[in-house]
């Protein structure tokens, strides 16, 4: 199993969040989907032997969503921006 987070620009309301989740659930191999509308994220758990991130992104983009992989930047502990 693999989990990915997808950033969707313009995930503005509950309807769009539900639509994005529904579309991703139709991709064969997807096991679970959750959206966090306030962060414009859709998290997907899938079997990478059946589905791929490319296929999931293609599904969202074909419906008009501006979707891209979300890769969080690591936070440095104890480092101050002021030095």
PDB file with one MODEL, atoms N, CA, C and O in Angstrom:
MODEL        1
ATOM      1  N   UNK A   1       0.839  -1.183   0.000  1.00  0.00           N
ATOM      2  CA  UNK A   1       0.000   0.000   0.000  1.00  0.00           C
ATOM      3  C   UNK A   1       0.881   1.243   0.000  1.00  0.00           C
ATOM      4  O   UNK A   1       1.981   1.259   0.552  1.00  0.00           O
ATOM      5  N   UNK A   2       0.365   2.261  -0.627  1.00  0.00           N
ATOM      6  CA  UNK A   2       1.064   3.537  -0.700  1.00  0.00           C
ATOM      7  C   UNK A   2       0.064   4.646  -0.404  1.00  0.00           C
ATOM      8  O   UNK A   2      -1.099   4.571  -0.800  1.00  0.00           O
ATOM      9  N   UNK A   3       0.528   5.669   0.291  1.00  0.00           N
ATOM     10  CA  UNK A   3      -0.314   6.835   0.572  1.00  0.00           C
ATOM     11  C   UNK A   3       0.333   8.059  -0.057  1.00  0.00           C
ATOM     12  O   UNK A   3       1.543   8.260   0.055  1.00  0.00           O
ATOM     13  N   UNK A   4      -0.483   8.879  -0.721  1.00  0.00           N
ATOM     14  CA  UNK A   4       0.000  10.129  -1.308  1.00  0.00           C
ATOM     15  C   UNK A   4      -0.973  11.244  -0.960  1.00  0.00           C
ATOM     16  O   UNK A   4      -2.139  11.007  -0.646  1.00  0.00           O
ATOM     17  N   UNK A   5      -0.464  12.450  -1.023  1.00  0.00           N
ATOM     18  CA  UNK A   5      -1.283  13.636  -0.814  1.00  0.00           C
ATOM     19  C   UNK A   5      -1.243  14.444  -2.103  1.00  0.00           C
ATOM     20  O   UNK A   5      -0.180  14.666  -2.681  1.00  0.00           O
ATOM     21  N   UNK A   6      -2.405  14.873  -2.537  1.00  0.00           N
ATOM     22  CA  UNK A   6      -2.531  15.618  -3.784  1.00  0.00           C
ATOM     23  C   UNK A   6      -3.095  16.993  -3.480  1.00  0.00           C
ATOM     24  O   UNK A   6      -4.128  17.127  -2.824  1.00  0.00           O
ATOM     25  N   UNK A   7      -2.404  18.004  -3.963  1.00  0.00           N
ATOM     26  CA  UNK A   7      -2.841  19.390  -3.801  1.00  0.00           C
ATOM     27  C   UNK A   7      -3.727  19.741  -4.980  1.00  0.00           C
ATOM     28  O   UNK A   7      -3.332  19.589  -6.136  1.00  0.00           O
ATOM     29  N   UNK A   8      -4.933  20.215  -4.680  1.00  0.00           N
ATOM     30  CA  UNK A   8      -5.879  20.603  -5.721  1.00  0.00           C
ATOM     31  C   UNK A   8      -6.171  22.088  -5.557  1.00  0.00           C
ATOM     32  O   UNK A   8      -6.863  22.495  -4.624  1.00  0.00           O
ATOM     33  N   UNK A   9      -5.641  22.885  -6.463  1.00  0.00           N
ATOM     34  CA  UNK A   9      -5.921  24.318  -6.437  1.00  0.00           C
ATOM     35  C   UNK A   9      -7.404  24.532  -6.705  1.00  0.00           C
ATOM     36  O   UNK A   9      -7.963  23.964  -7.643  1.00  0.00           O
ATOM     37  N   UNK A  10      -8.029  25.348  -5.883  1.00  0.00           N
ATOM     38  CA  UNK A  10      -9.426  25.683  -6.105  1.00  0.00           C
ATOM     39  C   UNK A  10     -10.418  24.692  -5.533  1.00  0.00           C
ATOM     40  O   UNK A  10     -11.566  24.655  -5.974  1.00  0.00           O
ATOM     41  N   UNK A  11     -10.011  23.891  -4.570  1.00  0.00           N
ATOM     42  CA  UNK A  11     -10.948  22.992  -3.902  1.00  0.00           C
ATOM     43  C   UNK A  11     -11.732  23.851  -2.917  1.00  0.00           C
ATOM     44  O   UNK A  11     -11.425  23.897  -1.725  1.00  0.00           O
ATOM     45  N   UNK A  12     -12.764  24.539  -3.447  1.00  0.00           N
ATOM     46  CA  UNK A  12     -13.402  25.633  -2.721  1.00  0.00           C
ATOM     47  C   UNK A  12     -14.569  25.248  -1.829  1.00  0.00           C
ATOM     48  O   UNK A  12     -14.808  25.898  -0.811  1.00  0.00           O
ATOM     49  N   UNK A  13     -15.290  24.215  -2.188  1.00  0.00           N
ATOM     50  CA  UNK A  13     -16.493  23.917  -1.398  1.00  0.00           C
ATOM     51  C   UNK A  13     -16.653  22.416  -1.207  1.00  0.00           C
ATOM     52  O   UNK A  13     -15.900  21.613  -1.758  1.00  0.00           O
ATOM     53  N   UNK A  14     -17.653  22.066  -0.413  1.00  0.00           N
ATOM     54  CA  UNK A  14     -17.877  20.654  -0.097  1.00  0.00           C
ATOM     55  C   UNK A  14     -18.206  19.837  -1.344  1.00  0.00           C
ATOM     56  O   UNK A  14     -17.795  18.682  -1.454  1.00  0.00           O
ATOM     57  N   UNK A  15     -18.937  20.424  -2.275  1.00  0.00           N
ATOM     58  CA  UNK A  15     -19.282  19.710  -3.506  1.00  0.00           C
ATOM     59  C   UNK A  15     -18.033  19.290  -4.255  1.00  0.00           C
ATOM     60  O   UNK A  15     -17.925  18.139  -4.680  1.00  0.00           O
ATOM     61  N   UNK A  16     -17.078  20.211  -4.427  1.00  0.00           N
ATOM     62  CA  UNK A  16     -15.846  19.886  -5.146  1.00  0.00           C
ATOM     63  C   UNK A  16     -15.026  18.837  -4.398  1.00  0.00           C
ATOM     64  O   UNK A  16     -14.421  17.965  -5.022  1.00  0.00           O
ATOM     65  N   UNK A  17     -15.001  18.913  -3.076  1.00  0.00           N
ATOM     66  CA  UNK A  17     -14.265  17.934  -2.281  1.00  0.00           C
ATOM     67  C   UNK A  17     -14.869  16.542  -2.448  1.00  0.00           C
ATOM     68  O   UNK A  17     -14.146  15.561  -2.627  1.00  0.00           O
ATOM     69  N   UNK A  18     -16.196  16.462  -2.387  1.00  0.00           N
ATOM     70  CA  UNK A  18     -16.876  15.178  -2.552  1.00  0.00           C
ATOM     71  C   UNK A  18     -16.679  14.647  -3.967  1.00  0.00           C
ATOM     72  O   UNK A  18     -16.469  13.448  -4.150  1.00  0.00           O
ATOM     73  N   UNK A  19     -16.744  15.512  -4.963  1.00  0.00           N
ATOM     74  CA  UNK A  19     -16.533  15.097  -6.345  1.00  0.00           C
ATOM     75  C   UNK A  19     -15.121  14.548  -6.541  1.00  0.00           C
ATOM     76  O   UNK A  19     -14.946  13.501  -7.165  1.00  0.00           O
ATOM     77  N   UNK A  20     -14.116  15.245  -6.016  1.00  0.00           N
ATOM     78  CA  UNK A  20     -12.734  14.780  -6.139  1.00  0.00           C
ATOM     79  C   UNK A  20     -12.567  13.411  -5.477  1.00  0.00           C
ATOM     80  O   UNK A  20     -11.943  12.515  -6.046  1.00  0.00           O
ATOM     81  N   UNK A  21     -13.120  13.256  -4.286  1.00  0.00           N
ATOM     82  CA  UNK A  21     -13.039  11.963  -3.593  1.00  0.00           C
ATOM     83  C   UNK A  21     -13.707  10.864  -4.412  1.00  0.00           C
ATOM     84  O   UNK A  21     -13.152   9.777  -4.570  1.00  0.00           O
ATOM     85  N   UNK A  22     -14.902  11.149  -4.932  1.00  0.00           N
ATOM     86  CA  UNK A  22     -15.646  10.158  -5.688  1.00  0.00           C
ATOM     87  C   UNK A  22     -14.882   9.717  -6.937  1.00  0.00           C
ATOM     88  O   UNK A  22     -14.812   8.526  -7.240  1.00  0.00           O
ATOM     89  N   UNK A  23     -14.316  10.678  -7.654  1.00  0.00           N
ATOM     90  CA  UNK A  23     -13.564  10.350  -8.860  1.00  0.00           C
ATOM     91  C   UNK A  23     -12.383   9.444  -8.553  1.00  0.00           C
ATOM     92  O   UNK A  23     -12.132   8.475  -9.269  1.00  0.00           O
ATOM     93  N   UNK A  24     -11.659   9.762  -7.489  1.00  0.00           N
ATOM     94  CA  UNK A  24     -10.480   8.965  -7.131  1.00  0.00           C
ATOM     95  C   UNK A  24     -10.893   7.570  -6.673  1.00  0.00           C
ATOM     96  O   UNK A  24     -10.188   6.598  -6.943  1.00  0.00           O
ATOM     97  N   UNK A  25     -12.027   7.460  -5.984  1.00  0.00           N
ATOM     98  CA  UNK A  25     -12.495   6.141  -5.533  1.00  0.00           C
ATOM     99  C   UNK A  25     -12.781   5.199  -6.700  1.00  0.00           C
ATOM    100  O   UNK A  25     -12.718   3.981  -6.531  1.00  0.00           O
ATOM    101  N   UNK A  26     -13.091   5.733  -7.867  1.00  0.00           N
ATOM    102  CA  UNK A  26     -13.367   4.905  -9.045  1.00  0.00           C
ATOM    103  C   UNK A  26     -12.103   4.340  -9.681  1.00  0.00           C
ATOM    104  O   UNK A  26     -12.192   3.447 -10.523  1.00  0.00           O
ATOM    105  N   UNK A  27     -10.936   4.835  -9.303  1.00  0.00           N
ATOM    106  CA  UNK A  27      -9.684   4.304  -9.856  1.00  0.00           C
ATOM    107  C   UNK A  27      -9.439   2.935  -9.222  1.00  0.00           C
ATOM    108  O   UNK A  27      -9.403   2.801  -7.998  1.00  0.00           O
ATOM    109  N   UNK A  28      -9.273   1.929 -10.069  1.00  0.00           N
ATOM    110  CA  UNK A  28      -9.049   0.575  -9.563  1.00  0.00           C
ATOM    111  C   UNK A  28      -7.765   0.537  -8.736  1.00  0.00           C
ATOM    112  O   UNK A  28      -6.726   1.041  -9.163  1.00  0.00           O
ATOM    113  N   UNK A  29      -7.849  -0.061  -7.556  1.00  0.00           N
ATOM    114  CA  UNK A  29      -6.698  -0.163  -6.666  1.00  0.00           C
ATOM    115  C   UNK A  29      -6.716   0.836  -5.527  1.00  0.00           C
ATOM    116  O   UNK A  29      -5.963   0.695  -4.564  1.00  0.00           O
ATOM    117  N   UNK A  30      -7.569   1.846  -5.628  1.00  0.00           N
ATOM    118  CA  UNK A  30      -7.678   2.835  -4.551  1.00  0.00           C
ATOM    119  C   UNK A  30      -8.461   2.205  -3.404  1.00  0.00           C
ATOM    120  O   UNK A  30      -9.541   1.649  -3.599  1.00  0.00           O
ATOM    121  N   UNK A  31      -7.893   2.303  -2.206  1.00  0.00           N
ATOM    122  CA  UNK A  31      -8.508   1.689  -1.025  1.00  0.00           C
ATOM    123  C   UNK A  31      -9.237   2.701  -0.160  1.00  0.00           C
ATOM    124  O   UNK A  31     -10.278   2.378   0.413  1.00  0.00           O
ATOM    125  N   UNK A  32      -8.712   3.929  -0.050  1.00  0.00           N
ATOM    126  CA  UNK A  32      -9.360   4.936   0.780  1.00  0.00           C
ATOM    127  C   UNK A  32      -8.975   6.325   0.284  1.00  0.00           C
ATOM    128  O   UNK A  32      -7.886   6.525  -0.253  1.00  0.00           O
ATOM    129  N   UNK A  33      -9.879   7.276   0.469  1.00  0.00           N
ATOM    130  CA  UNK A  33      -9.670   8.661   0.050  1.00  0.00           C
ATOM    131  C   UNK A  33     -10.247   9.571   1.122  1.00  0.00           C
ATOM    132  O   UNK A  33     -11.317   9.304   1.670  1.00  0.00           O
ATOM    133  N   UNK A  34      -9.528  10.645   1.416  1.00  0.00           N
ATOM    134  CA  UNK A  34     -10.034  11.653   2.350  1.00  0.00           C
ATOM    135  C   UNK A  34      -9.593  13.014   1.840  1.00  0.00           C
ATOM    136  O   UNK A  34      -8.464  13.183   1.379  1.00  0.00           O
ATOM    137  N   UNK A  35     -10.494  13.980   1.927  1.00  0.00           N
ATOM    138  CA  UNK A  35     -10.142  15.335   1.498  1.00  0.00           C
ATOM    139  C   UNK A  35     -10.141  16.262   2.704  1.00  0.00           C
ATOM    140  O   UNK A  35     -10.913  16.094   3.648  1.00  0.00           O
ATOM    141  N   UNK A  36      -9.264  17.231   2.643  1.00  0.00           N
ATOM    142  CA  UNK A  36      -9.194  18.290   3.652  1.00  0.00           C
ATOM    143  C   UNK A  36      -9.324  19.595   2.876  1.00  0.00           C
ATOM    144  O   UNK A  36      -8.345  20.171   2.403  1.00  0.00           O
ATOM    145  N   UNK A  37     -10.577  20.036   2.765  1.00  0.00           N
ATOM    146  CA  UNK A  37     -10.880  21.181   1.906  1.00  0.00           C
ATOM    147  C   UNK A  37     -10.109  22.431   2.301  1.00  0.00           C
ATOM    148  O   UNK A  37      -9.629  23.159   1.432  1.00  0.00           O
ATOM    149  N   UNK A  38      -9.982  22.694   3.603  1.00  0.00           N
ATOM    150  CA  UNK A  38      -9.301  23.910   4.058  1.00  0.00           C
ATOM    151  C   UNK A  38      -7.831  23.945   3.652  1.00  0.00           C
ATOM    152  O   UNK A  38      -7.241  25.022   3.561  1.00  0.00           O
ATOM    153  N   UNK A  39      -7.234  22.780   3.409  1.00  0.00           N
ATOM    154  CA  UNK A  39      -5.832  22.705   2.975  1.00  0.00           C
ATOM    155  C   UNK A  39      -5.706  22.406   1.484  1.00  0.00           C
ATOM    156  O   UNK A  39      -4.598  22.336   0.952  1.00  0.00           O
ATOM    157  N   UNK A  40      -6.846  22.229   0.811  1.00  0.00           N
ATOM    158  CA  UNK A  40      -6.882  21.907  -0.620  1.00  0.00           C
ATOM    159  C   UNK A  40      -6.166  20.589  -0.915  1.00  0.00           C
ATOM    160  O   UNK A  40      -5.510  20.451  -1.948  1.00  0.00           O
ATOM    161  N   UNK A  41      -6.295  19.618   0.002  1.00  0.00           N
ATOM    162  CA  UNK A  41      -5.610  18.337  -0.139  1.00  0.00           C
ATOM    163  C   UNK A  41      -6.588  17.183  -0.260  1.00  0.00           C
ATOM    164  O   UNK A  41      -7.666  17.182   0.334  1.00  0.00           O
ATOM    165  N   UNK A  42      -6.177  16.200  -1.050  1.00  0.00           N
ATOM    166  CA  UNK A  42      -6.856  14.917  -1.098  1.00  0.00           C
ATOM    167  C   UNK A  42      -5.790  13.867  -0.796  1.00  0.00           C
ATOM    168  O   UNK A  42      -4.763  13.799  -1.471  1.00  0.00           O
ATOM    169  N   UNK A  43      -6.045  13.051   0.224  1.00  0.00           N
ATOM    170  CA  UNK A  43      -5.120  11.985   0.585  1.00  0.00           C
ATOM    171  C   UNK A  43      -5.672  10.668   0.057  1.00  0.00           C
ATOM    172  O   UNK A  43      -6.862  10.378   0.184  1.00  0.00           O
ATOM    173  N   UNK A  44      -4.781   9.878  -0.538  1.00  0.00           N
ATOM    174  CA  UNK A  44      -5.213   8.650  -1.199  1.00  0.00           C
ATOM    175  C   UNK A  44      -4.349   7.484  -0.729  1.00  0.00           C
ATOM    176  O   UNK A  44      -3.121   7.570  -0.731  1.00  0.00           O
ATOM    177  N   UNK A  45      -4.995   6.405  -0.331  1.00  0.00           N
ATOM    178  CA  UNK A  45      -4.323   5.158   0.001  1.00  0.00           C
ATOM    179  C   UNK A  45      -4.654   4.182  -1.115  1.00  0.00           C
ATOM    180  O   UNK A  45      -5.825   3.935  -1.404  1.00  0.00           O
ATOM    181  N   UNK A  46      -3.620   3.623  -1.747  1.00  0.00           N
ATOM    182  CA  UNK A  46      -3.880   2.743  -2.880  1.00  0.00           C
ATOM    183  C   UNK A  46      -2.838   1.629  -2.969  1.00  0.00           C
ATOM    184  O   UNK A  46      -1.749   1.712  -2.400  1.00  0.00           O
ATOM    185  N   UNK A  47      -3.214   0.593  -3.699  1.00  0.00           N
ATOM    186  CA  UNK A  47      -2.328  -0.527  -3.972  1.00  0.00           C
ATOM    187  C   UNK A  47      -1.500  -0.158  -5.197  1.00  0.00           C
ATOM    188  O   UNK A  47      -2.020  -0.088  -6.310  1.00  0.00           O
ATOM    189  N   UNK A  48      -0.212   0.078  -4.983  1.00  0.00           N
ATOM    190  CA  UNK A  48       0.636   0.550  -6.081  1.00  0.00           C
ATOM    191  C   UNK A  48       0.928  -0.527  -7.122  1.00  0.00           C
ATOM    192  O   UNK A  48       1.527  -0.233  -8.157  1.00  0.00           O
ATOM    193  N   UNK A  49       0.513  -1.774  -6.865  1.00  0.00           N
ATOM    194  CA  UNK A  49       0.643  -2.801  -7.896  1.00  0.00           C
ATOM    195  C   UNK A  49      -0.527  -2.762  -8.868  1.00  0.00           C
ATOM    196  O   UNK A  49      -0.492  -3.402  -9.919  1.00  0.00           O
ATOM    197  N   UNK A  50      -1.563  -2.010  -8.515  1.00  0.00           N
ATOM    198  CA  UNK A  50      -2.761  -1.921  -9.354  1.00  0.00           C
ATOM    199  C   UNK A  50      -2.926  -0.508  -9.928  1.00  0.00           C
ATOM    200  O   UNK A  50      -3.215  -0.347 -11.113  1.00  0.00           O
ATOM    201  N   UNK A  51      -2.744   0.499  -9.093  1.00  0.00           N
ATOM    202  CA  UNK A  51      -2.934   1.900  -9.506  1.00  0.00           C
ATOM    203  C   UNK A  51      -1.607   2.644  -9.424  1.00  0.00           C
ATOM    204  O   UNK A  51      -0.637   2.155  -8.844  1.00  0.00           O
ATOM    205  N   UNK A  52      -1.583   3.828 -10.013  1.00  0.00           N
ATOM    206  CA  UNK A  52      -0.379   4.663  -9.956  1.00  0.00           C
ATOM    207  C   UNK A  52      -0.773   6.108  -9.665  1.00  0.00           C
ATOM    208  O   UNK A  52      -1.913   6.513  -9.890  1.00  0.00           O
ATOM    209  N   UNK A  53       0.182   6.869  -9.165  1.00  0.00           N
ATOM    210  CA  UNK A  53      -0.086   8.286  -8.921  1.00  0.00           C
ATOM    211  C   UNK A  53      -0.415   8.995 -10.226  1.00  0.00           C
ATOM    212  O   UNK A  53      -1.245   9.904 -10.251  1.00  0.00           O
ATOM    213  N   UNK A  54       0.226   8.587 -11.294  1.00  0.00           N
ATOM    214  CA  UNK A  54      -0.053   9.183 -12.610  1.00  0.00           C
ATOM    215  C   UNK A  54      -1.511   8.983 -12.990  1.00  0.00           C
ATOM    216  O   UNK A  54      -2.161   9.906 -13.480  1.00  0.00           O
ATOM    217  N   UNK A  55      -2.018   7.796 -12.767  1.00  0.00           N
ATOM    218  CA  UNK A  55      -3.413   7.501 -13.100  1.00  0.00           C
ATOM    219  C   UNK A  55      -4.380   8.308 -12.226  1.00  0.00           C
ATOM    220  O   UNK A  55      -5.399   8.800 -12.711  1.00  0.00           O
ATOM    221  N   UNK A  56      -4.057   8.440 -10.948  1.00  0.00           N
ATOM    222  CA  UNK A  56      -4.905   9.209 -10.039  1.00  0.00           C
ATOM    223  C   UNK A  56      -4.914  10.682 -10.440  1.00  0.00           C
ATOM    224  O   UNK A  56      -5.972  11.309 -10.495  1.00  0.00           O
ATOM    225  N   UNK A  57      -3.732  11.230 -10.719  1.00  0.00           N
ATOM    226  CA  UNK A  57      -3.656  12.628 -11.159  1.00  0.00           C
ATOM    227  C   UNK A  57      -4.391  12.832 -12.473  1.00  0.00           C
ATOM    228  O   UNK A  57      -5.098  13.826 -12.634  1.00  0.00           O
ATOM    229  N   UNK A  58      -4.238  11.917 -13.407  1.00  0.00           N
ATOM    230  CA  UNK A  58      -4.910  12.012 -14.712  1.00  0.00           C
ATOM    231  C   UNK A  58      -6.430  12.034 -14.537  1.00  0.00           C
ATOM    232  O   UNK A  58      -7.125  12.780 -15.227  1.00  0.00           O
ATOM    233  N   UNK A  59      -6.943  11.216 -13.615  1.00  0.00           N
ATOM    234  CA  UNK A  59      -8.380  11.169 -13.349  1.00  0.00           C
ATOM    235  C   UNK A  59      -8.884  12.521 -12.852  1.00  0.00           C
ATOM    236  O   UNK A  59      -9.907  13.017 -13.324  1.00  0.00           O
ATOM    237  N   UNK A  60      -8.166  13.113 -11.903  1.00  0.00           N
ATOM    238  CA  UNK A  60      -8.573  14.418 -11.368  1.00  0.00           C
ATOM    239  C   UNK A  60      -8.461  15.516 -12.423  1.00  0.00           C
ATOM    240  O   UNK A  60      -9.350  16.358 -12.546  1.00  0.00           O
ATOM    241  N   UNK A  61      -7.382  15.502 -13.172  1.00  0.00           N
ATOM    242  CA  UNK A  61      -7.172  16.543 -14.199  1.00  0.00           C
ATOM    243  C   UNK A  61      -8.189  16.435 -15.324  1.00  0.00           C
ATOM    244  O   UNK A  61      -8.608  17.453 -15.875  1.00  0.00           O
ATOM    245  N   UNK A  62      -8.594  15.215 -15.676  1.00  0.00           N
ATOM    246  CA  UNK A  62      -9.573  15.058 -16.754  1.00  0.00           C
ATOM    247  C   UNK A  62     -10.935  15.610 -16.367  1.00  0.00           C
ATOM    248  O   UNK A  62     -11.761  15.897 -17.234  1.00  0.00           O
ATOM    249  N   UNK A  63     -11.173  15.760 -15.062  1.00  0.00           N
ATOM    250  CA  UNK A  63     -12.424  16.354 -14.573  1.00  0.00           C
ATOM    251  C   UNK A  63     -12.300  17.862 -14.384  1.00  0.00           C
ATOM    252  O   UNK A  63     -13.243  18.517 -13.941  1.00  0.00           O
ATOM    253  N   UNK A  64     -11.129  18.411 -14.721  1.00  0.00           N
ATOM    254  CA  UNK A  64     -10.958  19.855 -14.642  1.00  0.00           C
ATOM    255  C   UNK A  64     -10.257  20.356 -13.398  1.00  0.00           C
ATOM    256  O   UNK A  64     -10.095  21.565 -13.232  1.00  0.00           O
ATOM    257  N   UNK A  65      -9.839  19.462 -12.523  1.00  0.00           N
ATOM    258  CA  UNK A  65      -9.114  19.878 -11.329  1.00  0.00           C
ATOM    259  C   UNK A  65      -7.645  20.145 -11.662  1.00  0.00           C
ATOM    260  O   UNK A  65      -7.053  19.451 -12.489  1.00  0.00           O
ATOM    261  N   UNK A  66      -7.074  21.143 -11.021  1.00  0.00           N
ATOM    262  CA  UNK A  66      -5.653  21.430 -11.149  1.00  0.00           C
ATOM    263  C   UNK A  66      -4.957  20.667 -10.023  1.00  0.00           C
ATOM    264  O   UNK A  66      -4.808  21.182  -8.915  1.00  0.00           O
ATOM    265  N   UNK A  67      -4.534  19.442 -10.313  1.00  0.00           N
ATOM    266  CA  UNK A  67      -3.996  18.546  -9.287  1.00  0.00           C
ATOM    267  C   UNK A  67      -2.509  18.322  -9.478  1.00  0.00           C
ATOM    268  O   UNK A  67      -2.027  18.141 -10.596  1.00  0.00           O
ATOM    269  N   UNK A  68      -1.786  18.336  -8.354  1.00  0.00           N
ATOM    270  CA  UNK A  68      -0.354  18.013  -8.383  1.00  0.00           C
ATOM    271  C   UNK A  68       0.017  17.356  -7.061  1.00  0.00           C
ATOM    272  O   UNK A  68      -0.670  17.522  -6.053  1.00  0.00           O
ATOM    273  N   UNK A  69       1.101  16.619  -7.082  1.00  0.00           N
ATOM    274  CA  UNK A  69       1.555  15.938  -5.876  1.00  0.00           C
ATOM    275  C   UNK A  69       1.974  16.972  -4.841  1.00  0.00           C
ATOM    276  O   UNK A  69       2.612  17.974  -5.163  1.00  0.00           O
ATOM    277  N   UNK A  70       1.601  16.707  -3.592  1.00  0.00           N
ATOM    278  CA  UNK A  70       1.989  17.564  -2.485  1.00  0.00           C
ATOM    279  C   UNK A  70       3.158  16.914  -1.770  1.00  0.00           C
ATOM    280  O   UNK A  70       3.076  15.762  -1.341  1.00  0.00           O
ATOM    281  N   UNK A  71       4.236  17.652  -1.645  1.00  0.00           N
ATOM    282  CA  UNK A  71       5.409  17.153  -0.947  1.00  0.00           C
ATOM    283  C   UNK A  71       5.765  18.155   0.138  1.00  0.00           C
ATOM    284  O   UNK A  71       6.334  19.208  -0.151  1.00  0.00           O
ATOM    285  N   UNK A  72       5.435  17.834   1.389  1.00  0.00           N
ATOM    286  CA  UNK A  72       5.715  18.775   2.481  1.00  0.00           C
ATOM    287  C   UNK A  72       7.211  19.008   2.648  1.00  0.00           C
ATOM    288  O   UNK A  72       8.027  18.105   2.467  1.00  0.00           O
ATOM    289  N   UNK A  73       7.538  20.228   2.994  1.00  0.00           N
ATOM    290  CA  UNK A  73       8.931  20.584   3.246  1.00  0.00           C
ATOM    291  C   UNK A  73       9.259  20.248   4.697  1.00  0.00           C
ATOM    292  O   UNK A  73       8.480  20.568   5.595  1.00  0.00           O
ATOM    293  N   UNK A  74      10.391  19.613   4.937  1.00  0.00           N
ATOM    294  CA  UNK A  74      10.736  19.273   6.323  1.00  0.00           C
ATOM    295  C   UNK A  74      10.991  20.521   7.154  1.00  0.00           C
ATOM    296  O   UNK A  74      11.595  21.486   6.684  1.00  0.00           O
ATOM    297  N   UNK A  75      10.530  20.487   8.376  1.00  0.00           N
ATOM    298  CA  UNK A  75      10.753  21.577   9.321  1.00  0.00           C
ATOM    299  C   UNK A  75      12.043  21.293  10.082  1.00  0.00           C
ATOM    300  O   UNK A  75      12.258  20.164  10.523  1.00  0.00           O
ATOM    301  N   UNK A  76      12.895  22.284  10.242  1.00  0.00           N
ATOM    302  CA  UNK A  76      14.117  22.128  11.009  1.00  0.00           C
ATOM    303  C   UNK A  76      13.842  22.493  12.447  1.00  0.00           C
ATOM    304  O   UNK A  76      13.409  23.610  12.731  1.00  0.00           O
ATOM    305  N   UNK A  77      14.079  21.596  13.336  1.00  0.00           N
ATOM    306  CA  UNK A  77      13.840  21.827  14.766  1.00  0.00           C
ATOM    307  C   UNK A  77      14.931  22.701  15.345  1.00  0.00           C
ATOM    308  O   UNK A  77      16.116  22.464  15.107  1.00  0.00           O
ATOM    309  N   UNK A  78      14.536  23.713  16.108  1.00  0.00           N
ATOM    310  CA  UNK A  78      15.507  24.531  16.825  1.00  0.00           C
ATOM    311  C   UNK A  78      16.243  25.554  15.981  1.00  0.00           C
ATOM    312  O   UNK A  78      17.187  26.181  16.463  1.00  0.00           O
ATOM    313  N   UNK A  79      15.838  25.739  14.738  1.00  0.00           N
ATOM    314  CA  UNK A  79      16.503  26.705  13.873  1.00  0.00           C
ATOM    315  C   UNK A  79      15.636  27.954  13.807  1.00  0.00           C
ATOM    316  O   UNK A  79      14.461  27.884  13.449  1.00  0.00           O
ATOM    317  N   UNK A  80      16.209  29.076  14.147  1.00  0.00           N
ATOM    318  CA  UNK A  80      15.478  30.334  14.123  1.00  0.00           C
ATOM    319  C   UNK A  80      15.789  31.090  12.841  1.00  0.00           C
ATOM    320  O   UNK A  80      16.932  31.122  12.385  1.00  0.00           O
ATOM    321  N   UNK A  81      14.756  31.699  12.267  1.00  0.00           N
ATOM    322  CA  UNK A  81      14.954  32.496  11.057  1.00  0.00           C
ATOM    323  C   UNK A  81      15.752  33.761  11.353  1.00  0.00           C
ATOM    324  O   UNK A  81      16.336  34.357  10.449  1.00  0.00           O
ATOM    325  N   UNK A  82      15.775  34.164  12.608  1.00  0.00           N
ATOM    326  CA  UNK A  82      16.481  35.387  12.984  1.00  0.00           C
ATOM    327  C   UNK A  82      17.932  35.118  13.385  1.00  0.00           C
ATOM    328  O   UNK A  82      18.707  36.045  13.619  1.00  0.00           O
ATOM    329  N   UNK A  83      18.276  33.862  13.458  1.00  0.00           N
ATOM    330  CA  UNK A  83      19.660  33.507  13.744  1.00  0.00           C
ATOM    331  C   UNK A  83      19.930  33.430  15.188  1.00  0.00           C
ATOM    332  O   UNK A  83      21.057  33.140  15.591  1.00  0.00           O
TER     333      UNK A  83
ENDMDL
END
